[in-house]
Amino acid sequence: NASLGNLLVFTNAFSYGIYLVIVKKLMDKYNAFTFVKWIYTFGFIMVLPFGWNEFQAINWEIIPNPILWKIGFVILFSTFFTYLLNLLSMRELKPTTVAVFIYLQPLFATVIAVSYGKDDLSLVKLLSAVLIFGGVYLVTQKKSVP
């Protein structure tokens, strides 16, 4: 259901924008490590009821060690440290600057995937890149006060 998917992506982007604004204020009061610890703790508690059955269904013994290391890498570096570094950057940068970096990530991922031959460049991806750059441009413009 593409419409539902689009709605969920929009909701995610909108929620993350609100999160960045709220976090900016909280980062002035709290340590980034403490903040990430509580974000992940509450997130784990909220997701647990929905994913517990699937988690229990995993047969961990048949998963090769290299795959387990890759899963750990994604959890630790691609998730935990990325959020931690985003929070640490919030102390020095404006939320819009951090948001620009975050919203450019799909563009970087597409360029890398296409350059490695893992994906193809299509009209939809080109239009998406134009929309991303348009959004980044609008976010970074100074507001004129009348």
Secondary structure, 3 states (H helix, E strand, C coil): CHHHHHHHHHHHHHHHHHHHHHHHHHHCCCCHHHHHHHHHHHHHHHHHHHHHHHHHHCCHHHCCHHHHHHHHHHHHHHHHHHHHHHHHHHCCCCHHHHHHHHHHHHHHHHHHHHHCCCCCCCHHHHHHHHHHHHHHHHHHCCCCCC
